[in-house]
């Protein structure tokens, strides 16, 4: 009895001493938040943010960064430890499919309420389990200086006065074909840059362009489900909107700077140079291409003239369609963490994407285009395409097209699509044959 009492007394004494000494870690200073970072290039910035957050709130954030190309392996190791990450990343809906047992439903969080487009989050059975924190987008990039020259032509055949009036494929086709007829007056060599179809350079068509008809196909079939996960579970496709896919592809190759029989030799770099040098008015690509455009020697396109248009292809309701926006970078909260850790983790992320200090780091140091409505116009990255992405995401009258191409079968399928498009462009195969080959390739790859 005496021994038990002595042990109890010593325990109480040590606890009281710990609370009174600065050298002991209080609950306030304990690492309630453990962030497993995916981006090695951002490690130093996150360490700075951790220090600033602790200084401001007293809450310690532990940041661990996985080495390049080892995130999944590191996450598997860390999640099994006694003090696992409280914030981790999943690689889109497919990554969520692998980690859904660890993802907390954060539908009622402020972080989710900050999303400009709620459809970008990963939803499952009415819950929200991962939030994108950096996004990219693609569409038809255009040189507005050339478009203004077209709209000012006294003898143009369309009645459009500026690009804001272009709301459908029919509108786009009318303008593009009239521009082709007037290309000498516009001082251009073609409306569209080269449709790059050389090996390894065809991803804009066999992945990004095909994303749109397959997104509409899968959402009609599974209206309330996550489209990427639904497509991932699809053993077959019918390519319901293959004629729409053909519409836009034909518009590209029939109004191009490069003859159709030469497209098999063209690269993405070729097409971006054609746009940067003012030889063409339009090119399909994403915001990542700003560095390519601005880096071309002899570039004639001013930053203020670089704009973006949704990729229209004649699908019903496309007047409400925005650009294609997506990411592989989603944040999740560990549902196996304590309630206190979960709250602290959400508090940190909400601070990061809404406080003046956090937003400054996100924009200026991390360089992210974020999908959050907490960022003002002045807090968006300066490059013109980043601003176009943000403008479209904030337009509540439009519905962005999410990336579902992450759910496409492997590289063999994509290569089959690219090879088919080249054969079609060169006149070697009819479109119906190409469509059948795409459908068969999907099924064989899934099998």
C-alpha positions as CSV (number, residue, x, y, z in Angstrom):
1,X,0.0,0.0,0.0
2,X,2.8,2.3,0.9
3,X,4.6,1.5,-2.3
4,X,1.5,2.3,-4.4
5,X,1.0,5.6,-2.6
6,X,4.6,6.6,-3.1
7,X,4.4,5.8,-6.8
8,X,1.2,7.8,-7.1
9,X,2.7,10.8,-5.2
10,X,5.8,10.8,-7.4
11,X,3.6,10.7,-10.5
12,X,1.6,13.7,-9.4
13,X,4.7,15.6,-8.4
14,X,6.3,15.0,-11.8
15,X,3.1,16.1,-13.6
16,X,2.9,19.3,-11.6
17,X,6.6,20.0,-12.1
18,X,6.3,19.5,-15.9
19,X,3.4,22.0,-16.0
20,X,5.5,24.6,-14.2
21,X,8.7,24.2,-16.2
22,X,9.3,25.8,-19.6
23,X,11.3,22.8,-20.7
24,X,8.3,20.4,-20.6
25,X,6.1,20.3,-23.7
26,X,2.6,21.6,-23.1
27,X,-0.4,20.3,-25.0
28,X,-0.6,23.7,-26.7
29,X,2.9,23.2,-28.1
30,X,2.6,19.5,-28.9
31,X,2.6,18.5,-32.6
32,X,-1.2,18.2,-33.0
33,X,-0.7,18.4,-36.8
34,X,1.5,16.1,-38.9
35,X,1.5,17.1,-42.5
36,X,3.1,14.5,-45.0
37,X,4.1,16.7,-47.9
38,X,4.0,15.4,-51.5
39,X,6.1,18.1,-53.2
40,X,9.9,18.0,-52.4
41,X,10.3,21.4,-54.1
42,X,8.0,23.0,-51.6
43,X,9.6,21.5,-48.4
44,X,11.4,24.6,-47.3
45,X,8.3,26.8,-47.8
46,X,6.2,24.5,-45.7
47,X,8.8,24.5,-42.9
48,X,8.6,28.3,-42.9
49,X,4.8,28.2,-42.8
50,X,4.9,25.7,-39.9
51,X,7.1,28.2,-37.9
52,X,4.8,31.1,-38.7
53,X,1.7,29.2,-37.8
54,X,3.2,28.1,-34.5
55,X,4.3,31.6,-33.7
56,X,0.8,32.9,-34.4
57,X,-1.3,30.2,-32.8
58,X,0.9,28.2,-30.6
59,X,0.1,25.0,-32.4
60,X,3.1,23.0,-33.7
61,X,2.9,21.6,-37.2
62,X,5.2,18.7,-38.0
63,X,6.2,18.7,-41.7
64,X,7.7,15.6,-43.3
65,X,8.4,15.5,-47.0
66,X,8.6,12.4,-49.0
67,X,11.4,12.1,-51.5
68,X,10.6,12.4,-55.2
69,X,8.5,9.5,-56.6
70,X,8.3,7.8,-53.1
71,X,5.1,9.4,-51.7
72,X,2.9,6.3,-51.8
73,X,5.6,4.2,-50.3
74,X,6.3,6.8,-47.6
75,X,2.6,7.2,-46.8
76,X,2.1,3.4,-46.4
77,X,5.0,3.4,-43.9
78,X,4.0,6.5,-42.0
79,X,0.3,5.7,-41.7
80,X,1.1,2.5,-39.9
81,X,3.1,4.2,-37.1
82,X,1.8,5.2,-33.7
83,X,1.8,8.9,-34.6
84,X,0.7,8.8,-38.3
85,X,0.1,11.9,-40.5
86,X,-3.0,13.8,-39.7
87,X,-2.9,15.5,-43.2
88,X,-1.9,13.6,-46.3
89,X,-2.4,13.6,-50.0
90,X,-4.3,11.4,-52.4
91,X,-3.7,11.2,-56.1
92,X,-7.2,12.2,-57.2
93,X,-10.2,9.9,-57.2
94,X,-8.0,6.9,-58.1
95,X,-5.8,7.6,-55.1
96,X,-8.8,8.0,-52.9
97,X,-10.0,4.6,-54.0
98,X,-6.8,3.2,-52.4
99,X,-7.0,5.3,-49.2
100,X,-10.7,5.7,-48.6
101,X,-10.4,3.9,-45.3
102,X,-8.3,6.7,-43.9
103,X,-10.1,9.8,-45.3
104,X,-12.3,11.8,-43.0
105,X,-15.6,13.3,-44.2
106,X,-15.0,17.0,-44.3
107,X,-18.2,18.1,-45.9
108,X,-19.0,20.5,-43.1
109,X,-15.6,22.1,-42.9
110,X,-14.7,25.7,-43.8
111,X,-12.1,24.3,-46.2
112,X,-14.8,22.7,-48.3
113,X,-16.9,25.9,-48.2
114,X,-13.9,27.8,-49.6
115,X,-14.0,25.8,-52.9
116,X,-15.1,27.9,-55.8
117,X,-16.4,24.8,-57.6
118,X,-17.6,22.1,-55.2
119,X,-17.6,19.5,-57.9
120,X,-13.8,19.5,-57.8
121,X,-13.8,17.8,-54.4
122,X,-13.9,14.0,-54.1
123,X,-17.4,12.9,-53.2
124,X,-18.5,9.5,-52.0
125,X,-22.0,8.5,-50.7
126,X,-22.9,12.1,-50.0
127,X,-19.7,12.9,-48.1
128,X,-16.6,14.9,-49.1
129,X,-13.3,13.2,-48.5
130,X,-10.5,15.1,-50.2
131,X,-10.0,18.7,-51.4
132,X,-7.9,19.9,-54.3
133,X,-5.4,22.6,-53.3
134,X,-3.7,23.4,-56.6
135,X,-5.3,23.1,-60.0
136,X,-4.5,23.3,-63.7
137,X,-6.8,23.9,-66.6
138,X,-6.8,23.6,-70.4
139,X,-8.9,24.9,-73.2
140,X,-8.4,26.8,-76.5
141,X,-5.9,29.5,-75.9
142,X,-6.3,32.4,-78.3
143,X,-4.5,35.6,-79.2
144,X,-7.1,38.4,-78.6
145,X,-5.2,40.9,-80.7
146,X,-5.7,38.7,-83.7
147,X,-9.4,38.1,-82.7
148,X,-9.9,41.9,-82.5
149,X,-8.6,42.3,-86.0
150,X,-11.1,39.7,-87.2
151,X,-14.0,41.3,-85.4
152,X,-13.2,44.6,-87.0
153,X,-13.2,43.2,-90.6
154,X,-15.8,45.1,-92.6
155,X,-16.7,42.2,-94.8
156,X,-16.7,39.3,-92.2
157,X,-19.5,36.8,-92.6
158,X,-20.4,36.5,-88.9
159,X,-22.1,39.0,-86.7
160,X,-20.0,38.4,-83.6
161,X,-18.3,41.5,-82.0
162,X,-16.0,39.8,-79.5
163,X,-15.0,36.4,-78.0
164,X,-17.5,36.7,-75.1
165,X,-20.3,36.0,-77.7
166,X,-18.8,32.6,-78.6
167,X,-20.8,30.1,-76.6
168,X,-21.0,26.9,-78.7
169,X,-19.3,24.8,-81.3
170,X,-21.5,26.3,-84.0
171,X,-20.3,29.8,-83.0
172,X,-16.7,28.7,-83.0
173,X,-16.9,26.9,-86.3
174,X,-18.4,29.9,-88.0
175,X,-15.7,32.3,-86.7
176,X,-12.8,29.9,-87.4
177,X,-13.9,29.1,-91.0
178,X,-14.4,32.7,-91.8
179,X,-11.0,33.5,-90.3
180,X,-9.4,30.9,-92.6
181,X,-11.0,32.6,-95.6
182,X,-9.6,35.9,-94.4
183,X,-6.2,34.7,-93.1
184,X,-4.2,37.0,-95.4
185,X,-6.1,40.0,-94.2
186,X,-5.4,38.9,-90.6
187,X,-1.7,38.3,-91.3
188,X,-1.8,34.7,-90.1
189,X,-0.8,31.4,-91.7
190,X,-3.6,29.4,-90.1
191,X,-6.2,29.8,-87.4
192,X,-5.0,26.8,-85.3
193,X,-1.5,25.8,-84.5
194,X,-0.3,22.4,-85.7
195,X,-2.2,19.4,-84.3
196,X,0.9,17.6,-83.0
197,X,0.6,13.9,-83.9
198,X,4.1,12.7,-83.8
199,X,4.8,9.8,-81.4
200,X,4.7,11.0,-77.8
201,X,3.4,14.4,-78.8
202,X,-0.3,13.5,-79.3
203,X,-1.4,13.7,-75.6
204,X,-3.5,16.8,-76.2
205,X,-5.8,14.8,-78.4
206,X,-5.8,11.2,-77.2
207,X,-6.0,12.3,-73.5
208,X,-7.1,15.9,-73.1
209,X,-9.5,16.2,-76.0
210,X,-11.0,12.7,-75.5
211,X,-11.6,13.7,-71.8
212,X,-14.6,15.8,-72.8
213,X,-16.8,13.3,-74.7
214,X,-16.1,10.6,-72.2
215,X,-16.9,12.9,-69.3
216,X,-20.3,13.6,-70.8
217,X,-20.8,9.9,-71.5
218,X,-20.0,8.7,-68.0
219,X,-22.0,11.5,-66.2
220,X,-25.1,10.7,-68.2
221,X,-24.7,7.0,-67.2
222,X,-23.9,7.7,-63.5
223,X,-25.4,11.1,-62.7
224,X,-24.7,11.3,-59.0
225,X,-21.4,9.5,-58.8
226,X,-17.8,10.7,-59.1
227,X,-17.2,10.6,-62.8
228,X,-13.5,9.5,-62.6
229,X,-14.3,6.6,-60.2
230,X,-17.3,5.7,-62.4
231,X,-15.0,5.7,-65.5
232,X,-12.4,3.7,-63.7
233,X,-15.0,1.0,-63.0
234,X,-16.2,0.9,-66.6
235,X,-15.1,-2.2,-68.5
236,X,-16.6,-0.7,-71.7
237,X,-17.3,2.6,-73.4
238,X,-19.6,3.3,-76.4
239,X,-18.0,6.6,-77.3
240,X,-21.5,8.1,-77.5
241,X,-20.2,11.5,-78.4
242,X,-17.7,10.4,-81.1
243,X,-19.2,12.7,-83.7
244,X,-18.7,15.6,-81.3
245,X,-15.1,14.5,-80.8
246,X,-14.8,14.4,-84.6
247,X,-16.3,17.9,-84.9
248,X,-13.6,19.6,-83.0
249,X,-10.7,17.5,-84.3
250,X,-11.8,18.3,-87.9
251,X,-12.0,22.0,-87.1
252,X,-8.5,21.8,-85.8
253,X,-6.9,20.0,-88.7
254,X,-9.0,21.7,-91.5
255,X,-8.0,25.2,-90.3
256,X,-4.4,24.6,-89.3
257,X,-1.2,26.2,-90.3
258,X,0.1,22.7,-91.3
259,X,-1.4,20.4,-94.0
260,X,-3.0,17.3,-92.6
261,X,-0.5,14.9,-94.3
262,X,2.4,16.6,-92.3
263,X,0.9,16.5,-88.8
264,X,2.7,13.3,-88.0
265,X,5.9,15.2,-87.9
266,X,4.7,18.0,-85.6
267,X,5.5,18.4,-81.8
268,X,3.8,20.4,-79.1
269,X,6.8,22.7,-79.1
270,X,6.2,23.4,-82.8
271,X,2.6,24.4,-82.2
272,X,3.4,26.6,-79.2
273,X,6.1,28.4,-81.2
274,X,3.6,29.0,-84.0
275,X,1.3,30.6,-81.5
276,X,4.0,32.7,-79.8
277,X,5.2,34.1,-83.1
278,X,1.8,35.3,-84.1
279,X,1.5,32.9,-87.0
280,X,-1.8,31.5,-85.7
281,X,-4.7,32.7,-83.6
282,X,-5.5,29.6,-81.5
283,X,-4.0,26.5,-79.9
284,X,-5.4,23.9,-77.5
285,X,-3.3,23.6,-74.4
286,X,-3.2,24.4,-70.7
287,X,-1.9,27.1,-68.3
288,X,1.4,25.2,-68.0
289,X,2.2,26.4,-71.5
290,X,2.7,30.1,-70.5
291,X,6.3,29.4,-69.9
292,X,6.6,27.9,-73.4
293,X,4.9,30.9,-75.0
294,X,6.8,33.5,-73.1
295,X,10.1,31.7,-73.6
296,X,10.0,31.6,-77.4
297,X,12.6,33.8,-79.0
298,X,10.9,36.5,-81.0
299,X,7.6,36.1,-79.2
300,X,5.1,38.7,-80.4
301,X,2.1,37.8,-78.2
302,X,1.5,40.3,-75.4
303,X,0.5,38.8,-72.0
304,X,-2.6,40.9,-71.9
305,X,-3.8,39.4,-75.2
306,X,-3.6,35.7,-74.1
307,X,-7.0,34.4,-73.3
308,X,-8.8,31.0,-73.1
309,X,-12.0,29.6,-74.5
310,X,-13.8,26.3,-73.5
311,X,-13.4,23.4,-76.0
312,X,-16.8,23.3,-77.6
313,X,-17.7,20.3,-79.7
314,X,-21.5,20.5,-80.1
315,X,-22.7,18.7,-77.0
316,X,-26.1,19.8,-75.7
317,X,-25.9,22.4,-73.0
318,X,-22.3,23.4,-73.8
319,X,-23.2,27.1,-73.6
320,X,-22.9,26.5,-69.8
321,X,-19.6,24.6,-70.1
322,X,-16.4,26.1,-68.7
323,X,-12.8,24.9,-69.3
324,X,-11.3,21.6,-68.3
325,X,-10.0,21.9,-64.7
326,X,-8.3,19.2,-62.7
327,X,-5.4,18.1,-60.5
328,X,-3.8,15.1,-59.0
329,X,-3.1,17.0,-55.7
330,X,-5.8,16.5,-53.1
331,X,-5.6,16.9,-49.3
332,X,-7.2,14.5,-46.9
333,X,-7.6,14.4,-43.1
334,X,-6.8,11.1,-41.3
335,X,-10.1,9.8,-39.9
336,X,-8.1,7.7,-37.5
337,X,-6.6,10.7,-35.8
338,X,-8.1,12.0,-32.6
339,X,-10.9,14.6,-32.9
340,X,-8.5,17.2,-31.5
341,X,-5.9,16.4,-34.2
342,X,-8.5,16.5,-36.9
343,X,-9.8,19.9,-35.9
344,X,-6.2,21.2,-35.5
345,X,-5.4,19.9,-39.0
346,X,-8.4,21.5,-40.6
347,X,-7.6,24.8,-38.7
348,X,-4.1,24.8,-40.2
349,X,-5.3,24.2,-43.8
350,X,-8.1,26.8,-43.4
351,X,-5.5,29.3,-42.1
352,X,-3.1,28.4,-45.0
353,X,-5.8,29.2,-47.6
354,X,-7.6,32.1,-46.0
355,X,-5.2,34.1,-43.9
356,X,-3.2,37.0,-45.3
357,X,0.1,35.3,-44.3
358,X,-0.9,31.9,-45.7
359,X,-2.3,33.2,-49.0
360,X,0.8,35.3,-49.6
361,X,3.0,32.1,-49.3
362,X,0.6,30.1,-51.5
363,X,0.6,32.6,-54.3
364,X,4.2,34.1,-54.1
365,X,6.3,31.2,-52.8
366,X,4.4,28.1,-53.7
367,X,3.0,29.6,-57.0
368,X,-0.3,27.7,-56.8
369,X,-3.4,28.3,-58.8
370,X,-5.9,27.5,-56.0
371,X,-9.6,26.6,-56.4
372,X,-10.6,28.6,-53.4
373,X,-12.8,31.7,-53.3
374,X,-10.8,33.2,-50.5
375,X,-8.2,34.6,-53.0
376,X,-8.8,38.1,-54.4
377,X,-7.8,39.1,-57.9
378,X,-4.6,40.6,-56.7
379,X,-3.6,37.3,-55.0
380,X,-3.7,35.2,-58.1
381,X,-0.4,34.2,-59.8
382,X,0.5,36.9,-62.4
383,X,0.8,34.8,-65.5
384,X,-2.2,35.4,-67.9
385,X,-3.3,31.8,-68.2
386,X,-3.4,31.3,-64.5
387,X,-5.7,34.3,-64.4
388,X,-7.9,32.8,-67.1
389,X,-8.2,29.5,-65.1
390,X,-9.2,31.4,-62.0
391,X,-11.7,33.5,-63.9
392,X,-13.5,30.5,-65.3
393,X,-13.5,28.7,-61.9
394,X,-15.1,31.8,-60.2
395,X,-17.8,32.1,-62.9
396,X,-20.8,30.5,-61.2
397,X,-22.8,30.5,-64.4
398,X,-20.4,27.9,-65.9
399,X,-19.7,24.3,-65.0
400,X,-16.1,23.2,-65.3
401,X,-15.3,19.9,-67.0
402,X,-13.3,17.8,-64.5
403,X,-10.3,15.7,-65.6
404,X,-11.5,12.1,-66.0
405,X,-8.5,11.0,-68.1
406,X,-6.8,9.7,-65.0
407,X,-9.2,6.8,-65.3
408,X,-8.2,5.9,-68.9
409,X,-6.7,2.5,-69.4
410,X,-2.9,2.4,-69.8
411,X,-0.5,3.8,-72.3
412,X,-1.4,1.1,-74.9
413,X,-4.9,2.6,-75.1
414,X,-3.7,6.1,-75.4
415,X,-1.3,5.1,-78.1
416,X,-4.1,3.3,-80.0
417,X,-6.2,6.5,-79.9
418,X,-3.2,8.7,-81.1
419,X,-2.3,6.3,-83.9
420,X,-6.0,6.2,-85.0
421,X,-6.2,10.0,-85.1
422,X,-3.1,10.2,-87.2
423,X,-4.4,7.6,-89.7
424,X,-7.6,9.6,-89.9
425,X,-5.8,12.9,-90.4
426,X,-3.7,11.4,-93.2
427,X,-6.8,9.9,-94.9
428,X,-5.8,6.3,-94.3
429,X,-8.9,5.3,-92.3
430,X,-12.5,6.5,-92.0
431,X,-13.8,8.0,-88.7
432,X,-16.2,5.1,-88.0
433,X,-13.2,2.7,-88.1
434,X,-11.3,4.9,-85.7
435,X,-14.3,5.0,-83.3
436,X,-14.6,1.2,-83.3
437,X,-10.9,0.8,-82.7
438,X,-11.1,3.2,-79.7
439,X,-14.0,1.3,-78.2
440,X,-12.3,-2.1,-78.7
441,X,-9.0,-0.9,-77.3
442,X,-10.7,0.3,-74.1
443,X,-12.3,-3.1,-73.6
444,X,-9.2,-5.1,-74.4
445,X,-7.1,-3.0,-72.0
446,X,-9.6,-3.3,-69.2
447,X,-9.8,-7.1,-69.8
